[in-house]
Amino acid sequence: MKLSDEEYMKEALKLAQKASDMREVPVGAVVVRKSDGKIVGSGYNRRETDKDPLAHAEIAAIAEASKTLGGWRLIDCEIFVTLEPCPMCCGAVINSRIERVVFGAYDKKSGSAVSVMEMFGYPYNHKPELTGGVMEQECSEILSGFFKRLRKK
């Protein structure tokens, strides 16, 4: 059953909260198969836990979706992520052929979908559809609350 963009973003926010509880920057992502609305991959930020600069929420969700679906081409899939993707994650979206990217909070420092650069606008072999600002306030608040708590410590 297909859910609304907001309902999928709520699932990504649950994962962001899991990251926050682990003292990770709270970013969560889910990959959804468009034809039936099933979540086929999920992930959250684990860079500190795994000591891995590649351990972004989107990378984990894309990797899980690829395993679930049995291939690297995630055609008929869309990704919902609480924070605008960075250059690495935009590249992973392009390379995995995800059809649509939906993000919550804009990232003025490293967001590469629209904020710092428009990576999906370059002449790569794949151009996903893009929707930004879904549940932007909730996605921004989990991040700002995390960093506020971090500064107090």
DSSP file with accessible surface (Angstrom, degrees, kcal/mol):
  #  RESIDUE AA STRUCTURE BP1 BP2  ACC     N-H-->O    O-->H-N    N-H-->O    O-->H-N    TCO  KAPPA ALPHA  PHI   PSI    X-CA   Y-CA   Z-CA
    1    1 A M              0   0  182      0, 0.0     2,-0.3     0, 0.0    35,-0.1   0.000 360.0 360.0 360.0 127.8    0.0    0.0    0.0
    2    2 A K        -     0   0   99     33,-0.1     2,-0.2    36,-0.0    35,-0.1  -0.563 360.0-160.1 -75.6 130.6    1.4    3.4   -1.1
    3    3 A L        -     0   0   50     -2,-0.3     2,-0.1    34,-0.2    -1,-0.0  -0.565  25.7 -91.4-101.8 172.8    1.7    5.9    1.7
    4    4 A S     >  -     0   0   47     -2,-0.2     4,-2.1     1,-0.1     5,-0.2  -0.363  37.2-107.0 -78.6 163.4    2.0    9.7    1.5
    5    5 A D  H  > S+     0   0   34      1,-0.2     4,-2.4     2,-0.2     5,-0.2   0.903 122.2  53.5 -55.0 -40.9    5.4   11.5    1.3
    6    6 A E  H  > S+     0   0   93      2,-0.2     4,-2.1     1,-0.2    -1,-0.2   0.885 105.8  52.2 -64.7 -39.2    4.9   12.6    4.9
    7    7 A E  H  > S+     0   0   84      2,-0.2     4,-1.3     1,-0.2    -1,-0.2   0.912 111.5  46.1 -67.1 -39.0    4.2    9.1    6.2
    8    8 A Y  H  X S+     0   0    1     -4,-2.1     4,-2.0     1,-0.2    -2,-0.2   0.897 110.7  53.5 -68.2 -38.0    7.5    7.8    4.6
    9    9 A M  H  X S+     0   0    0     -4,-2.4     4,-2.7     1,-0.2    -2,-0.2   0.873 103.0  57.6 -65.2 -34.0    9.3   10.8    6.0
   10   10 A K  H  X S+     0   0  113     -4,-2.1     4,-1.8     2,-0.2    -1,-0.2   0.883 105.1  51.3 -61.7 -36.8    8.0    9.9    9.4
   11   11 A E  H  X S+     0   0   65     -4,-1.3     4,-1.5     2,-0.2    -2,-0.2   0.915 110.1  48.6 -65.2 -41.3    9.7    6.5    9.0
   12   12 A A  H  X S+     0   0    0     -4,-2.0     4,-2.2     1,-0.2    -2,-0.2   0.893 108.3  55.0 -65.0 -37.3   12.9    8.2    8.1
   13   13 A L  H  X S+     0   0   27     -4,-2.7     4,-2.4     1,-0.2    -1,-0.2   0.862 102.5  56.3 -64.6 -35.5   12.5   10.5   11.1
   14   14 A K  H  X S+     0   0  129     -4,-1.8     4,-1.7     2,-0.2    -1,-0.2   0.905 109.2  46.9 -60.9 -40.1   12.2    7.4   13.4
   15   15 A L  H  X S+     0   0   28     -4,-1.5     4,-2.2     2,-0.2    -2,-0.2   0.884 108.7  54.3 -69.5 -37.4   15.6    6.2   12.0
   16   16 A A  H  X S+     0   0    0     -4,-2.2     4,-2.6     1,-0.2    -2,-0.2   0.906 107.1  51.7 -61.8 -39.3   17.1    9.7   12.5
   17   17 A Q  H  X S+     0   0   81     -4,-2.4     4,-2.7     2,-0.2    -1,-0.2   0.897 106.1  54.4 -64.2 -38.2   16.0    9.5   16.2
   18   18 A K  H  X S+     0   0  104     -4,-1.7     4,-1.0     2,-0.2    -2,-0.2   0.926 109.4  48.0 -60.7 -42.7   17.7    6.1   16.4
   19   19 A A  H ><>S+     0   0    0     -4,-2.2     5,-2.7     1,-0.2     3,-0.9   0.938 110.8  51.1 -62.1 -46.0   20.9    7.7   15.2
   20   20 A S  H ><5S+     0   0   10     -4,-2.6     3,-2.2     1,-0.3    -2,-0.2   0.904 105.1  55.9 -58.7 -42.5   20.5   10.6   17.7
   21   21 A D  H 3<5S+     0   0  117     -4,-2.7    -1,-0.3     1,-0.3    -2,-0.2   0.767 107.4  50.4 -61.6 -24.8   20.0    8.1   20.5
   22   22 A M  T <<5S-     0   0   64     -4,-1.0    -1,-0.3    -3,-0.9    -2,-0.2   0.257 123.4-107.8 -93.7   8.0   23.4    6.6   19.5
   23   23 A R  T < 5S+     0   0  178     -3,-2.2     2,-0.3     1,-0.3    -3,-0.2   0.807  78.3 134.2  65.2  32.0   25.0   10.1   19.5
   24   24 A E  S   <S-     0   0    1     -5,-2.7    -1,-0.3    -6,-0.1    -2,-0.1  -0.786  74.1 -86.6-102.1 153.4   25.2   10.2   15.8
   25   25 A V        -     0   0   32     -2,-0.3     2,-1.5     1,-0.1    20,-0.3  -0.436  56.1-112.1 -57.6 124.8   24.1   13.1   13.6
   26   26 A P        +     0   0    0      0, 0.0     2,-0.4     0, 0.0   -10,-0.2  -0.483  63.4 138.9 -76.1  90.1   20.4   12.4   13.3
   27   27 A V        -     0   0   11     -2,-1.5    18,-2.1   -12,-0.2     2,-0.3  -1.000  23.8-179.5-128.6 131.8   19.8   11.5    9.6
   28   28 A G  E     -A   44   0A   0     -2,-0.4    54,-2.2    16,-0.2     2,-0.3  -0.936   2.7-173.6-130.4 153.9   17.5    8.7    8.5
   29   29 A A  E     -AB  43  81A   0     14,-2.6    14,-2.3    -2,-0.3     2,-0.4  -0.998   8.2-168.3-147.6 146.1   16.5    7.3    5.1
   30   30 A V  E     -AB  42  80A   2     50,-2.3    50,-2.8    -2,-0.3     2,-0.5  -0.993  14.0-146.0-132.4 141.7   14.2    4.8    3.6
   31   31 A V  E     -AB  41  79A   0     10,-2.9     9,-2.5    -2,-0.4    10,-1.4  -0.929  21.0-163.7-104.0 130.7   14.1    3.4    0.0
   32   32 A V  E     -AB  39  78A   0     46,-3.2    46,-2.3    -2,-0.5     2,-0.6  -0.945  20.7-130.6-119.7 132.9   10.5    2.7   -1.2
   33   33 A R  E >>  - B   0  77A  61      5,-2.9     4,-2.1    -2,-0.4     3,-0.5  -0.741  21.0-150.6 -79.1 120.4    9.5    0.6   -4.2
   34   34 A K  T 34 S+     0   0   65     42,-3.1    -1,-0.2    -2,-0.6    43,-0.1   0.861  85.6  63.5 -64.3 -37.1    7.0    2.8   -6.0
   35   35 A S  T 34 S+     0   0   87     41,-0.5    -1,-0.2     1,-0.2   -33,-0.1   0.844 125.8  10.0 -62.9 -33.6    4.8    0.1   -7.5
   36   36 A D  T <4 S-     0   0   60     -3,-0.5    -1,-0.2     2,-0.1    -2,-0.2   0.434  96.0-120.4-125.6  -2.6    3.6   -1.3   -4.2
   37   37 A G     <  +     0   0    6     -4,-2.1     2,-0.3     1,-0.2   -34,-0.2   0.582  58.1 152.2  76.4  10.7    4.8    1.3   -1.6
   38   38 A K        -     0   0  110     -5,-0.4    -5,-2.9    -6,-0.1     2,-0.6  -0.543  49.7-124.2 -80.0 135.2    7.0   -1.2    0.3
   39   39 A I  E     +A   32   0A  59     -2,-0.3    -7,-0.3    -7,-0.2     3,-0.1  -0.690  34.1 173.3 -74.8 119.0   10.0    0.0    2.2
   40   40 A V  E     +     0   0A   4     -9,-2.5    28,-0.3    -2,-0.6     2,-0.3   0.487  61.9  21.3-108.6  -7.8   12.8   -2.1    0.7
   41   41 A G  E     +A   31   0A   0    -10,-1.4   -10,-2.9    24,-0.1     2,-0.3  -0.976  59.8 178.3-158.6 145.9   15.8   -0.4    2.4
   42   42 A S  E     +A   30   0A  39     -2,-0.3     2,-0.3    18,-0.3   -12,-0.2  -0.983   7.7 159.8-146.6 157.1   16.4    1.7    5.5
   43   43 A G  E     -A   29   0A   6    -14,-2.3   -14,-2.6    -2,-0.3     2,-0.3  -0.985  17.5-156.0-167.7 165.3   19.4    3.3    7.1
   44   44 A Y  E     -A   28   0A  33     -2,-0.3   -16,-0.2   -16,-0.2   -28,-0.1  -0.956  45.4 -73.3-146.0 162.1   20.6    5.9    9.5
   45   45 A N        +     0   0    7    -18,-2.1    11,-0.2    -2,-0.3   -21,-0.1  -0.345  49.5 160.6 -61.1 131.0   23.8    7.8   10.1
   46   46 A R     >  +     0   0   71      9,-2.6     4,-2.9     6,-0.2     6,-0.3   0.012  28.2 124.7-138.5  26.5   26.5    5.6   11.7
   47   47 A R  H  >>S+     0   0   93      8,-0.5     5,-1.4     1,-0.2     4,-0.9   0.905  81.0  39.8 -59.2 -46.3   29.8    7.4   10.9
   48   48 A E  H  45S+     0   0  122      3,-0.2     3,-0.2     2,-0.2    -1,-0.2   0.936 118.0  48.0 -69.3 -45.4   31.0    7.7   14.5
   49   49 A T  H  45S+     0   0   61      1,-0.2    -2,-0.2     6,-0.1    -1,-0.2   0.928 122.9  32.7 -61.1 -46.4   29.8    4.2   15.5
   50   50 A D  H  <5S-     0   0   73     -4,-2.9    -1,-0.2     2,-0.2    -2,-0.2   0.516  99.2-131.6 -88.8  -8.1   31.4    2.5   12.5
   51   51 A K  T  <5 +     0   0  166     -4,-0.9    -3,-0.2    -5,-0.3    -4,-0.1   0.930  66.2 131.3  53.4  48.0   34.4    4.9   12.2
   52   52 A D    > < -     0   0   60     -5,-1.4     3,-1.6    -6,-0.3    -1,-0.2  -0.967  55.9-155.9-138.4 116.8   33.5    5.1    8.5
   53   53 A P  T 3  S+     0   0   95      0, 0.0    -6,-0.1     0, 0.0    -1,-0.1   0.669  98.0  57.9 -67.4 -13.3   33.1    8.3    6.4
   54   54 A L  T 3  S+     0   0   96      1,-0.2     2,-2.3    -7,-0.1     5,-0.1   0.498  74.3 104.2 -91.1  -4.0   30.8    6.4    4.0
   55   55 A A    <   +     0   0   13     -3,-1.6    -9,-2.6     4,-0.1    -8,-0.5  -0.243  47.2 146.1 -81.7  55.3   28.3    5.3    6.7
   56   56 A H     >  -     0   0   31     -2,-2.3     4,-2.2   -11,-0.2     5,-0.2  -0.566  60.9-113.7 -86.2 157.0   25.6    7.9    5.7
   57   57 A A  H  > S+     0   0    1      1,-0.2     4,-2.5     2,-0.2   -28,-0.2   0.894 115.3  50.3 -56.6 -45.2   21.9    7.0    6.0
   58   58 A E  H  > S+     0   0    7      1,-0.2     4,-2.8     2,-0.2     5,-0.2   0.901 108.5  51.6 -64.4 -40.7   21.3    7.1    2.3
   59   59 A I  H  > S+     0   0   48      1,-0.2     4,-2.6     2,-0.2    -1,-0.2   0.930 112.0  46.7 -62.5 -44.9   24.2    4.7    1.5
   60   60 A A  H  X S+     0   0   41     -4,-2.2     4,-2.4     2,-0.2   -18,-0.3   0.923 114.0  47.6 -62.7 -43.9   23.0    2.2    4.1
   61   61 A A  H  X S+     0   0    0     -4,-2.5     4,-2.4    -5,-0.2    -2,-0.2   0.909 113.3  47.8 -66.1 -40.4   19.4    2.4    2.8
   62   62 A I  H  X S+     0   0   14     -4,-2.8     4,-2.4     2,-0.2    -2,-0.2   0.921 111.8  50.3 -66.4 -42.3   20.5    2.0   -0.9
   63   63 A A  H  X S+     0   0   46     -4,-2.6     4,-2.0    -5,-0.2    -2,-0.2   0.930 112.6  46.4 -62.4 -44.0   22.8   -0.9    0.0
   64   64 A E  H  X S+     0   0   89     -4,-2.4     4,-2.8     1,-0.2    -1,-0.2   0.914 111.6  51.2 -65.4 -41.6   19.9   -2.7    1.9
   65   65 A A  H  X S+     0   0    0     -4,-2.4     4,-2.8     1,-0.2     5,-0.2   0.905 108.1  52.8 -62.5 -40.0   17.5   -2.0   -1.0
   66   66 A S  H  X>S+     0   0   25     -4,-2.4     5,-1.7     2,-0.2     4,-1.1   0.911 112.0  45.1 -62.6 -41.1   19.9   -3.5   -3.5
   67   67 A K  H  <5S+     0   0  173     -4,-2.0     3,-0.2     2,-0.2    -2,-0.2   0.927 113.8  49.7 -66.5 -45.0   20.2   -6.6   -1.4
   68   68 A T  H  <5S+     0   0   73     -4,-2.8    -2,-0.2   -28,-0.3    -1,-0.2   0.914 119.0  37.3 -59.6 -43.7   16.4   -6.8   -0.9
   69   69 A L  H  <5S-     0   0   60     -4,-2.8    -1,-0.2     2,-0.2    -2,-0.2   0.528 108.1-122.3 -91.5  -8.4   15.7   -6.4   -4.6
   70   70 A G  T  <5S+     0   0   71     -4,-1.1     2,-0.3    -3,-0.2    -3,-0.2   0.790  77.7  62.7  77.2  29.7   18.7   -8.4   -5.9
   71   71 A G  S   <S-     0   0   34     -5,-1.7    -2,-0.2    -6,-0.2    -1,-0.1  -0.963  77.3-118.7-174.6 160.7   20.4   -5.8   -8.0
   72   72 A W  S    S+     0   0  123     -2,-0.3     2,-0.8    -3,-0.1    -6,-0.1   0.674  89.6  87.5 -83.9 -18.0   22.1   -2.5   -8.0
   73   73 A R        -     0   0  145      1,-0.1     2,-0.8    -7,-0.1    24,-0.2  -0.751  59.6-167.4 -84.6 111.0   19.6   -0.8  -10.3
   74   74 A L    >   +     0   0    1     22,-3.9     3,-1.0    -2,-0.8    25,-0.5  -0.342  22.4 163.9 -97.2  53.0   16.9    0.6   -8.1
   75   75 A I  T 3   +     0   0  100     -2,-0.8    23,-0.1     1,-0.2     3,-0.1  -0.416  65.8  29.5 -67.0 145.1   14.5    1.3  -10.9
   76   76 A D  T 3  S+     0   0   49      1,-0.3   -42,-3.1    21,-0.2   -41,-0.5   0.732 104.0 113.3  71.8  24.0   10.9    1.9   -9.6
   77   77 A C  E <   -B   33   0A   0     -3,-1.0    22,-2.4    20,-0.3    23,-0.8  -0.914  45.1-169.7-126.9 154.4   12.3    3.2   -6.3
   78   78 A E  E     -Bc  32 100A   3    -46,-2.3   -46,-3.2    -2,-0.3     2,-0.4  -0.951  15.5-137.9-134.8 154.5   12.4    6.5   -4.5
   79   79 A I  E     -Bc  31 101A   1     21,-2.5    23,-2.9    -2,-0.3     2,-0.5  -0.947   6.9-161.2-118.6 138.1   14.4    7.5   -1.4
   80   80 A F  E     +Bc  30 102A   0    -50,-2.8   -50,-2.3    -2,-0.4     2,-0.4  -0.984  18.8 173.3-115.6 122.8   13.1    9.6    1.5
   81   81 A V  E     -Bc  29 103A   0     21,-2.6    23,-1.4    -2,-0.5   -52,-0.2  -0.988  35.5-136.7-136.3 142.5   15.8   11.2    3.6
   82   82 A T  E    S+     0   0A   0    -54,-2.2    23,-2.8    -2,-0.4     2,-0.4   0.694  90.6  42.1 -73.7 -19.2   15.6   13.7    6.5
   83   83 A L  E    S- c   0 105A  29    -55,-0.3    23,-0.2    21,-0.2     3,-0.1  -0.987  98.0 -95.0-131.4 140.4   18.5   15.9    5.3
   84   84 A E        -     0   0    3     21,-2.6    26,-0.1    -2,-0.4    -2,-0.1  -0.223  56.4-102.0 -49.2 131.0   19.3   17.1    1.8
   85   85 A P        -     0   0    1      0, 0.0    27,-3.4     0, 0.0    28,-0.4  -0.234  28.8-130.7 -64.3 146.4   21.9   14.6    0.4
   86   86 A C     >  -     0   0   17     25,-0.2     4,-2.6    26,-0.1     5,-0.2  -0.227  39.5 -88.3 -80.5 177.9   25.6   15.4    0.2
   87   87 A P  H  > S+     0   0   62      0, 0.0     4,-2.3     0, 0.0     5,-0.2   0.906 127.6  51.3 -59.1 -41.5   27.7   15.0   -3.0
   88   88 A M  H  > S+     0   0   65      1,-0.2     4,-2.1     2,-0.2     5,-0.1   0.934 112.8  44.6 -61.4 -45.4   28.5   11.3   -2.2
   89   89 A C  H  > S+     0   0    0      2,-0.2     4,-2.2     1,-0.2    -1,-0.2   0.869 110.5  53.8 -71.6 -34.4   24.9   10.4   -1.6
   90   90 A C  H  X S+     0   0    0     -4,-2.6     4,-2.5     2,-0.2    -1,-0.2   0.924 109.2  50.7 -60.9 -42.2   23.7   12.3   -4.7
   91   91 A G  H  X S+     0   0   15     -4,-2.3     4,-2.9    -5,-0.2    -2,-0.2   0.904 108.4  51.2 -61.6 -40.3   26.3   10.2   -6.6
   92   92 A A  H  X S+     0   0   22     -4,-2.1     4,-2.0     2,-0.2    -1,-0.2   0.896 109.3  51.0 -65.1 -38.1   24.9    7.0   -5.0
   93   93 A V  H  X>S+     0   0    1     -4,-2.2     5,-1.5     2,-0.2     4,-0.8   0.941 112.3  46.3 -62.8 -46.8   21.4    8.0   -6.1
   94   94 A I  H ><5S+     0   0    5     -4,-2.5     3,-1.0     1,-0.2    -2,-0.2   0.949 114.6  46.8 -60.5 -48.3   22.5    8.6   -9.6
   95   95 A N  H 3<5S+     0   0  101     -4,-2.9    -1,-0.2     1,-0.3    -2,-0.2   0.784 112.8  48.5 -68.9 -27.1   24.5    5.4   -9.8
   96   96 A S  H 3<5S-     0   0    6     -4,-2.0   -22,-3.9    -5,-0.2    -1,-0.3   0.510 106.1-127.6 -90.0  -5.3   21.7    3.3   -8.3
   97   97 A R  T <<5 +     0   0   53     -3,-1.0   -20,-0.3    -4,-0.8   -21,-0.2   0.753  38.7 177.8  66.7  26.0   19.1    4.8  -10.7
   98   98 A I      < -     0   0    0     -5,-1.5    -1,-0.2    -6,-0.2   -20,-0.2  -0.414  22.7-146.0 -58.8 135.1   16.7    5.8   -7.9
   99   99 A E  S    S+     0   0   62    -22,-2.4    30,-2.9   -25,-0.5     2,-0.3   0.758  71.6  22.3 -81.6 -25.9   13.8    7.6   -9.7
  100  100 A R  E     -cd  78 129A  27    -23,-0.8   -21,-2.5    28,-0.3     2,-0.5  -0.996  57.4-157.4-149.1 138.2   12.9   10.2   -7.0
  101  101 A V  E     -cd  79 130A   0     28,-2.8    30,-2.6    -2,-0.3     2,-0.5  -0.970  11.3-176.4-114.9 127.3   14.6   11.9   -4.1
  102  102 A V  E     +cd  80 131A   0    -23,-2.9   -21,-2.6    -2,-0.5     2,-0.3  -0.992  10.6 176.2-122.6 122.6   12.5   13.3   -1.3
  103  103 A F  E     -c   81   0A   1     28,-2.4    31,-2.0    -2,-0.5    30,-0.4  -0.900  22.4-154.8-127.9 161.8   14.3   15.2    1.5
  104  104 A G  E    S+     0   0A   0    -23,-1.4    29,-0.6    -2,-0.3   -21,-0.2   0.879  71.8  35.4 -94.0 -81.5   13.2   17.1    4.6
  105  105 A A  E    S-c   83   0A   2    -23,-2.8   -21,-2.6    30,-0.1     2,-0.2  -0.514  76.1-124.9 -82.5 143.2   15.7   19.7    5.8
  106  106 A Y        -     0   0   84     -2,-0.2     2,-0.6   -23,-0.2    -1,-0.1  -0.607  16.2-144.8 -80.7 146.2   17.9   21.8    3.5
  107  107 A D     >  -     0   0   28     -2,-0.2     4,-2.3     1,-0.1     9,-0.3  -0.872  15.3-176.5-117.9  96.9   21.7   21.6    4.1
  108  108 A K  T  4 S+     0   0  170     -2,-0.6    -1,-0.1     1,-0.2    -2,-0.0   0.653  81.6  50.1 -68.6 -14.4   23.2   24.9    3.4
  109  109 A K  T  4 S-     0   0  194      1,-0.0    -1,-0.2     7,-0.0    -2,-0.0   0.816 135.0  -4.9 -94.7 -36.2   26.8   23.6    4.1
  110  110 A S  T  4 S+     0   0   50     -3,-0.2     2,-0.3   -26,-0.1    -2,-0.2   0.342  84.2 134.5-143.5   8.9   26.9   20.4    2.0
  111  111 A G     <> -     0   0    0     -4,-2.3     5,-3.1     1,-0.1     6,-1.0  -0.476  27.0-177.6 -65.3 124.4   23.5   19.8    0.4
  112  112 A S  T   5 +     0   0    2    -27,-3.4     7,-2.7    -2,-0.3     8,-0.3   0.239  67.1  71.4-115.3  13.8   24.2   18.9   -3.2
  113  113 A A  T   5S-     0   0    2    -28,-0.4     7,-0.3     5,-0.2     8,-0.1   0.839 130.5 -30.8 -89.9 -40.7   20.7   18.5   -4.5
  114  114 A V  T   5S+     0   0   51      4,-0.1     4,-0.1    -7,-0.1    -2,-0.1   0.520 124.7  68.0-144.5 -30.5   19.9   22.3   -4.4
  115  115 A S  T   5S+     0   0   44      1,-0.1    -3,-0.2    -8,-0.1     3,-0.1   0.966 117.9   8.8 -73.2 -58.6   21.7   24.2   -1.6
  116  116 A V  S   <S-     0   0   84     -5,-3.1     2,-0.3     1,-0.4    -4,-0.2   0.844 139.9 -10.7 -90.2 -40.7   25.4   24.2   -2.4
  117  117 A M        -     0   0   63     -6,-1.0     2,-0.7    -7,-0.0    -1,-0.4  -0.955  61.0-121.0-150.7 165.8   25.1   22.8   -5.9
  118  118 A E    >   +     0   0  124     -2,-0.3     3,-2.0     1,-0.2     4,-0.4  -0.695  35.3 171.4-111.8  76.5   22.4   21.1   -8.1
  119  119 A M  G >  S+     0   0   21     -7,-2.7     3,-1.3    -2,-0.7     5,-0.2   0.810  73.7  58.8 -60.6 -32.8   24.1   17.8   -8.8
  120  120 A F  G 3  S+     0   0   16     -8,-0.3    -1,-0.3    -7,-0.3     4,-0.1   0.603  97.3  64.4 -74.2  -8.6   21.1   16.3  -10.4
  121  121 A G  G <  S+     0   0   56     -3,-2.0    -1,-0.2    -8,-0.1    -2,-0.2   0.570  81.4  98.0 -87.7 -10.6   21.1   19.1  -12.9
  122  122 A Y  S <  S-     0   0  110     -3,-1.3     2,-2.4    -4,-0.4    -3,-0.0  -0.374  94.4 -96.6 -76.1 159.7   24.5   18.0  -14.4
  123  123 A P        +     0   0  126      0, 0.0    -1,-0.1     0, 0.0     2,-0.1  -0.177  69.6 146.3 -78.5  52.1   24.5   15.9  -17.6
  124  124 A Y        -     0   0  107     -2,-2.4    -4,-0.0    -5,-0.2     0, 0.0  -0.341  65.4-102.7 -75.4 170.8   24.9   12.5  -15.8
  125  125 A N  S    S+     0   0  109      1,-0.1     2,-0.4    -2,-0.1    -1,-0.1   0.524 105.2  42.7 -74.9  -5.3   23.3    9.5  -17.3
  126  126 A H        -     0   0   36      2,-0.0    -2,-0.2    -6,-0.0    -1,-0.1  -0.996  59.7-170.9-144.5 136.6   20.4    9.6  -14.8
  127  127 A K        -     0   0  110     -2,-0.4     2,-0.1   -30,-0.1    -7,-0.1  -0.912  14.7-155.7-129.2 104.2   18.3   12.4  -13.4
  128  128 A P        -     0   0   11      0, 0.0   -28,-0.3     0, 0.0     2,-0.2  -0.415  26.0-106.9 -74.4 154.6   16.0   11.7  -10.5
  129  129 A E  E     -d  100   0A 111    -30,-2.9   -28,-2.8    -2,-0.1     2,-0.4  -0.497  40.0-145.5 -70.8 150.4   13.0   13.7   -9.8
  130  130 A L  E     +d  101   0A  58    -30,-0.2     2,-0.4    -2,-0.2   -28,-0.2  -0.979  23.9 176.4-131.7 132.9   13.5   15.9   -6.7
  131  131 A T  E     -d  102   0A  38    -30,-2.6   -28,-2.4    -2,-0.4     2,-0.3  -0.979  15.5-174.8-132.3 118.8   11.1   17.1   -3.9
  132  132 A G        +     0   0   26     -2,-0.4   -28,-0.2   -30,-0.2   -27,-0.1  -0.770  54.5  36.0-112.8 158.4   12.6   19.1   -1.0
  133  133 A G    >   +     0   0   23    -29,-0.6     3,-1.4   -30,-0.4     2,-0.5   0.630  62.2 158.8  82.3  17.4   11.2   20.4    2.2
  134  134 A V  T 3  S-     0   0   13    -31,-2.0    -1,-0.3     1,-0.3     5,-0.1  -0.617  85.0 -11.1 -75.5 119.5    8.9   17.6    3.1
  135  135 A M  T 3> S+     0   0   29     -2,-0.5     4,-2.5     1,-0.1    -1,-0.3   0.878  90.2 165.7  55.8  40.1    8.3   17.9    6.9
  136  136 A E  H <>  +     0   0   82     -3,-1.4     4,-2.8     1,-0.2     5,-0.2   0.880  66.3  52.2 -54.7 -44.3   11.1   20.4    6.8
  137  137 A Q  H  > S+     0   0  131     -4,-0.2     4,-2.7     2,-0.2    -1,-0.2   0.948 111.9  44.7 -61.7 -47.8   10.4   21.8   10.3
  138  138 A E  H  > S+     0   0   88      1,-0.2     4,-1.7     2,-0.2    -1,-0.2   0.908 115.5  48.2 -63.7 -40.9   10.4   18.4   12.0
  139  139 A C  H  X S+     0   0    0     -4,-2.5     4,-1.1     1,-0.2    -1,-0.2   0.882 114.1  46.4 -68.2 -37.2   13.6   17.3   10.1
  140  140 A S  H  X S+     0   0   43     -4,-2.8     4,-3.0    -5,-0.2     5,-0.2   0.889 108.9  55.9 -70.1 -39.5   15.3   20.6   11.0
  141  141 A E  H  X S+     0   0  100     -4,-2.7     4,-2.6    -5,-0.2     5,-0.3   0.878 103.3  52.5 -64.6 -38.6   14.3   20.4   14.6
  142  142 A I  H  X S+     0   0   26     -4,-1.7     4,-1.6     2,-0.2    -1,-0.2   0.903 114.4  44.5 -65.7 -35.3   15.8   17.0   15.3
  143  143 A L  H  X S+     0   0   18     -4,-1.1     4,-2.4     2,-0.2     5,-0.2   0.954 114.8  45.8 -71.6 -49.2   19.1   18.2   13.8
  144  144 A S  H  X S+     0   0   66     -4,-3.0     4,-2.3     1,-0.2    -2,-0.2   0.904 112.9  51.5 -64.9 -37.4   19.1   21.6   15.7
  145  145 A G  H  X S+     0   0   18     -4,-2.6     4,-2.3    -5,-0.2    -1,-0.2   0.910 109.3  51.1 -63.3 -40.8   18.1   19.9   19.0
  146  146 A F  H  X S+     0   0   15     -4,-1.6     4,-2.2    -5,-0.3    -2,-0.2   0.948 113.0  43.7 -61.5 -49.1   21.0   17.4   18.6
  147  147 A F  H  X S+     0   0   73     -4,-2.4     4,-2.3     1,-0.2    -1,-0.2   0.858 110.9  55.4 -69.8 -31.0   23.6   20.0   18.0
  148  148 A K  H  X S+     0   0  118     -4,-2.3     4,-1.4    -5,-0.2    -1,-0.2   0.940 110.5  45.4 -64.4 -44.6   22.2   22.2   20.8
  149  149 A R  H  X S+     0   0  123     -4,-2.3     4,-1.0     1,-0.2    -2,-0.2   0.897 111.4  53.5 -64.7 -39.0   22.6   19.3   23.2
  150  150 A L  H >< S+     0   0   96     -4,-2.2     3,-0.7     1,-0.2    -2,-0.2   0.911 106.7  51.3 -63.3 -41.8   26.1   18.6   21.9
  151  151 A R  H 3< S+     0   0  181     -4,-2.3    -1,-0.2     1,-0.2    -2,-0.2   0.821 104.7  57.7 -66.3 -31.1   27.2   22.2   22.4
  152  152 A K  H 3<        0   0  176     -4,-1.4    -1,-0.2    -5,-0.2    -2,-0.2   0.772 360.0 360.0 -69.6 -25.9   26.0   22.0   26.1
  153  153 A K    <<        0   0  169     -4,-1.0    -3,-0.0    -3,-0.7    -4,-0.0  -0.243 360.0 360.0 -81.4 360.0   28.3   19.0   26.8
